[in-house]
């Protein structure tokens, strides 16, 4: 195993720090996506919520928070905004009246549909630059890391 470069305090050098490397990679990937979302009038977090709802169908807030990687208090405020924008709707859970079921509306689906081509182009550019096989391997590793206990 190669020797790990460390700074004066004994910490890994920032060039070999996993949290910092992940933040740098996130910024590299999210830059073009942020521009797309800005034109669409939604935030990154709102887009994730809409994507989850579009993919899974109607579901409860706890499941949306888990899949969209959001904290519940943030999601609660976000769902209010998305509902005011007409992108989501809330209805009573059929068997548990204490819970709400959140769904994406036709306007929410239209927003996603309007941005599919741009989103796919951004991902295709990244694949062309980095390599489709490397992207898939990176996704596999990141998913494995996030599921590790």
Secondary structure as GFF3:
##gff-version 3
##sequence-region A 1 149
A	DSSP	three_ten_helix	14	16	.	.	.	ID=ss1
A	DSSP	alpha_helix	18	40	.	.	.	ID=ss2
A	DSSP	alpha_helix	44	56	.	.	.	ID=ss3
A	DSSP	alpha_helix	61	68	.	.	.	ID=ss4
A	DSSP	alpha_helix	72	84	.	.	.	ID=ss5
A	DSSP	beta_strand	88	92	.	.	.	ID=ss6
A	DSSP	beta_strand	100	104	.	.	.	ID=ss7
A	DSSP	alpha_helix	106	130	.	.	.	ID=ss8
A	DSSP	alpha_helix	132	147	.	.	.	ID=ss9
###
